[in-house]
Amino acid sequence: MHDVVIIGGGLYGSSTAYHLLEREPGLDVCIVEPDPGFEHAASARSNGGVRILFSQAESIQMSQYGHAFYAAFPDAMAVDGEPAPLDLFRRGYLIMATRPEQVADRSANLELQRSLGCRVEALDAAGLGAAFPSLRTDDVRMAVHAPDDMWIDPYGAAVGLLRKARAMGASLRRARVVGVESAGRNVRSVRLDDGAELAGEWLVNATGAWAPELCRLVGFEVPVVPLPMMVYYFETRAEIDSFGVTIDQGNVGFRPEGAGFISLIRRLDLAGQFRWEADPDLFEARCWPGLAHRVPAFESLKVMSSYCCHYAMNRFDGNLLLGAWPGQAENFLIATGASGHGLQHAPAAGRALSELILDRRFRTLDLSRFGCDRVVENRPDPERGFTA
Ligand SMILES: Cc1cc2nc3c(=O)[nH]c(=O)nc-3n(C[C@H](O)[C@H](O)[C@H](O)COP(=O)(O)OP(=O)(O)OC[C@H]3O[C@@H](n4cnc5c(N)ncnc54)[C@H](O)[C@@H]3O)c2cc1C
C-alpha cells in the first residue's frame, strides 16, 4: 500500500510529489505515468507563460509562487549537485484592450494586482506606441504591461520537476491507469494497463485533459474537456521590437520563440476531442490577419512548423478544480481544468494538494475558492477580463 498514488506525472503530478516529499521525506509516493518523455502532456507543450495579470487574488498569489518557484528552479531542482537547466525569459506580459468593457475590467484588476505587490503599468495608445513602435495602436483603448512577467521552457520544467521528485524518493510506474477499485466510499486502488493493481491511502488525479476519464471511473463527471490548441511557429525577416508575451485581447496573441514567434488557435469547434496535428490552412485564415493587423511587419512571415495539444478546459468557469469531489471518495483528489493558465499555477496547486493530504486543509494559501463544491452548487467563479 503506497501512502500516495499520483496518476499523471506532468507538472501537477510532479509538483504534488515534490511538495509531499519536501515536507515528509520518508513518504511512499508512486507516480503512474505512461509517457514520462512527455510526448503528449500539456505541461511540456505549453506556452510557458507566467503572469500576474489575473482578476482573482488567489490566482495572482499562485502565480507569485510560480514566479519564485521557476526562478529558483535550476538550483532547487538540482540532482546530485547537477542543476536542472530551465530557460526563463523575463520580458513581460502585454495585454491590449480594444473594447470599452475590457477597459473597465482592466482598471479594476490593476488595483488588486498592485495591492498584492505586483509591478504593472497602464498604457494609453500613445504610451503603447512609444514603448512598442512595431505595434499598431490607433484602435487600442488601453494596455496593461507587467514587466516582470515571463515565460519559461515548459519541457525543461516538466522533465526537471519529475526528475527531482524521483530523486527525492518518488517511484515512477510507467503505465496507464485503466480501472479503479473502491472500498466503501473511498478509492482503494487503481488498475494499470499492464494488469497490476496499485493500492494507495490517497490517490491524486493529475491527468490534465484526461482527468474526466478517471473521474468517470470513480463515478462522477467533471465539466472538463480536452480542447485542441493549434500551435504555429513562424519567422519573419522584418525588423521588429523585442516583445514579451503579447495579447490582443479577444483577437490574437504571440510571443517570441527562438528565431521566430509562436501563436495559438483554440479549436472550440473540436472541444472534447483529442487531435495531434495542427490544420496548416487555419493559420492563414484565423491567425495571420489578426497578427498583421496588430504588427504590420507580420504581413510578411512564414510558418515553419506546427503541432496540436490540449487544454484541460473547464467549461463551467475556466478555473482550476482542486480537491475531492463533494459526496465522492474523500481520498481521491483532483487537480484539473486550469485551461490555459495551469503551468504557472502548478507549483502552488501541487503544494496545496500536499497540504490537503498532510494537513487535511490548506495551510500556506487558502485555495478553497477552487474547490469542486462550486460546480455542484452551481456557483461559477470565472476570471474577469482576460481569460485563458
Ligand atoms: C498550447 C498550450 C499553451 C499553454 N500555455 C500556457 C501558459 O502560457 N501558461 C500557463 O500557465 N499554462 C499554459 N497552458 C496550460 C498548462 O500547460 C496546463 O494547465 C498544465 O501543463 C497541465 O498540467 P497537468 O500536469 O495537469 O497535465 P499534463 O501536463 O497534460 O499531464 C497529464 C499527464 O497525465 C498522463 N495520463 C493521462 N492519462 C493517464 C492515465 N489514465 N494514467 C496515468 N497517467 C495518465 C499523461 O500522459 C500526462 O503526462 C497551456 C496549455 C496548452 C495546451
The ligand as an SDF file (V2000), in Angstrom:
LIG
                    3D

 53 58  0  0  0  0  0  0  0  0999 V2000
   -0.9720   25.1980  -26.2120 C   0  0  0  0  0  0  0  0  0  0  0  0
   -0.9870   25.4190  -24.7190 C   0  0  0  0  0  0  0  0  0  0  0  0
   -0.4700   26.5820  -24.2060 C   0  0  0  0  0  0  0  0  0  0  0  0
   -0.4820   26.8000  -22.8190 C   0  0  0  0  0  0  0  0  0  0  0  0
    0.0740   27.9460  -22.3450 N   0  0  0  0  0  0  0  0  0  0  0  0
    0.1350   28.1340  -21.0050 C   0  0  0  0  0  0  0  0  0  0  0  0
    0.7940   29.2810  -20.4750 C   0  0  0  0  0  0  0  0  0  0  0  0
    1.3300   30.1160  -21.2190 O   0  0  0  0  0  0  0  0  0  0  0  0
    0.8360   29.4380  -19.1300 N   0  0  0  0  0  0  0  0  0  0  0  0
    0.2610   28.5400  -18.2800 C   0  0  0  0  0  0  0  0  0  0  0  0
    0.3100   28.7370  -17.0700 O   0  0  0  0  0  0  0  0  0  0  0  0
   -0.3680   27.4350  -18.7550 N   0  0  0  0  0  0  0  0  0  0  0  0
   -0.4410   27.2020  -20.0780 C   0  0  0  0  0  0  0  0  0  0  0  0
   -1.0590   26.0940  -20.5710 N   0  0  0  0  0  0  0  0  0  0  0  0
   -1.7400   25.1830  -19.6410 C   0  0  0  0  0  0  0  0  0  0  0  0
   -0.7670   24.2390  -18.9540 C   0  0  0  0  0  0  0  0  0  0  0  0
    0.1390   23.7100  -19.8880 O   0  0  0  0  0  0  0  0  0  0  0  0
   -1.5570   23.1070  -18.2990 C   0  0  0  0  0  0  0  0  0  0  0  0
   -2.5970   23.6400  -17.4910 O   0  0  0  0  0  0  0  0  0  0  0  0
   -0.6770   22.2510  -17.3930 C   0  0  0  0  0  0  0  0  0  0  0  0
    0.5130   21.9060  -18.0370 O   0  0  0  0  0  0  0  0  0  0  0  0
   -1.4380   20.9970  -17.0130 C   0  0  0  0  0  0  0  0  0  0  0  0
   -0.5480   20.1310  -16.3470 O   0  0  0  0  0  0  0  0  0  0  0  0
   -1.0450   18.6980  -15.8910 P   0  0  0  0  0  0  0  0  0  0  0  0
    0.0840   18.0790  -15.1630 O   0  0  0  0  0  0  0  0  0  0  0  0
   -2.3580   18.8290  -15.2090 O   0  0  0  0  0  0  0  0  0  0  0  0
   -1.4000   17.9350  -17.2550 O   0  0  0  0  0  0  0  0  0  0  0  0
   -0.4270   17.2920  -18.3330 P   0  0  0  0  0  0  0  0  0  0  0  0
    0.8290   18.0320  -18.4620 O   0  0  0  0  0  0  0  0  0  0  0  0
   -1.2250   17.0920  -19.5830 O   0  0  0  0  0  0  0  0  0  0  0  0
   -0.0720   15.8950  -17.7020 O   0  0  0  0  0  0  0  0  0  0  0  0
   -1.0290   14.8830  -17.5600 C   0  0  0  0  0  0  0  0  0  0  0  0
   -0.3010   13.5750  -17.5980 C   0  0  0  0  0  0  0  0  0  0  0  0
   -1.2270   12.5310  -17.2750 O   0  0  0  0  0  0  0  0  0  0  0  0
   -0.8660   11.3900  -18.0110 C   0  0  0  0  0  0  0  0  0  0  0  0
   -2.0350   10.4990  -18.0900 N   0  0  0  0  0  0  0  0  0  0  0  0
   -3.1490   10.6670  -18.8510 C   0  0  0  0  0  0  0  0  0  0  0  0
   -3.9970    9.6570  -18.6490 N   0  0  0  0  0  0  0  0  0  0  0  0
   -3.4180    8.8370  -17.7530 C   0  0  0  0  0  0  0  0  0  0  0  0
   -3.8210    7.6210  -17.1300 C   0  0  0  0  0  0  0  0  0  0  0  0
   -5.0040    7.0480  -17.4010 N   0  0  0  0  0  0  0  0  0  0  0  0
   -2.9640    7.0150  -16.2540 N   0  0  0  0  0  0  0  0  0  0  0  0
   -1.7720    7.5960  -15.9490 C   0  0  0  0  0  0  0  0  0  0  0  0
   -1.3610    8.7630  -16.5000 N   0  0  0  0  0  0  0  0  0  0  0  0
   -2.1650    9.3660  -17.3870 C   0  0  0  0  0  0  0  0  0  0  0  0
   -0.4410   11.9330  -19.3580 C   0  0  0  0  0  0  0  0  0  0  0  0
    0.4030   11.0100  -20.0260 O   0  0  0  0  0  0  0  0  0  0  0  0
    0.2410   13.2330  -18.9930 C   0  0  0  0  0  0  0  0  0  0  0  0
    1.6420   13.1150  -18.9450 O   0  0  0  0  0  0  0  0  0  0  0  0
   -1.0560   25.8390  -21.9480 C   0  0  0  0  0  0  0  0  0  0  0  0
   -1.5680   24.6460  -22.4720 C   0  0  0  0  0  0  0  0  0  0  0  0
   -1.5430   24.4240  -23.8410 C   0  0  0  0  0  0  0  0  0  0  0  0
   -2.1030   23.1440  -24.3850 C   0  0  0  0  0  0  0  0  0  0  0  0
  1  2  1  0
  2  3  1  0
  2 52  2  0
  3  4  2  0
  4  5  1  0
  4 50  1  0
  5  6  2  0
  6  7  1  0
  6 13  1  0
  7  8  2  0
  7  9  1  0
  9 10  1  0
 10 11  2  0
 10 12  1  0
 12 13  2  0
 13 14  1  0
 14 15  1  0
 14 50  1  0
 15 16  1  0
 16 17  1  0
 16 18  1  0
 18 19  1  0
 18 20  1  0
 20 21  1  0
 20 22  1  0
 22 23  1  0
 23 24  1  0
 24 25  2  0
 24 26  1  0
 24 27  1  0
 27 28  1  0
 28 29  2  0
 28 30  1  0
 28 31  1  0
 31 32  1  0
 32 33  1  0
 33 34  1  0
 33 48  1  0
 34 35  1  0
 35 36  1  0
 35 46  1  0
 36 37  1  0
 36 45  1  0
 37 38  2  0
 38 39  1  0
 39 40  1  0
 39 45  2  0
 40 41  1  0
 40 42  2  0
 42 43  1  0
 43 44  2  0
 44 45  1  0
 46 47  1  0
 46 48  1  0
 48 49  1  0
 50 51  2  0
 51 52  1  0
 52 53  1  0
M  END
$$$$
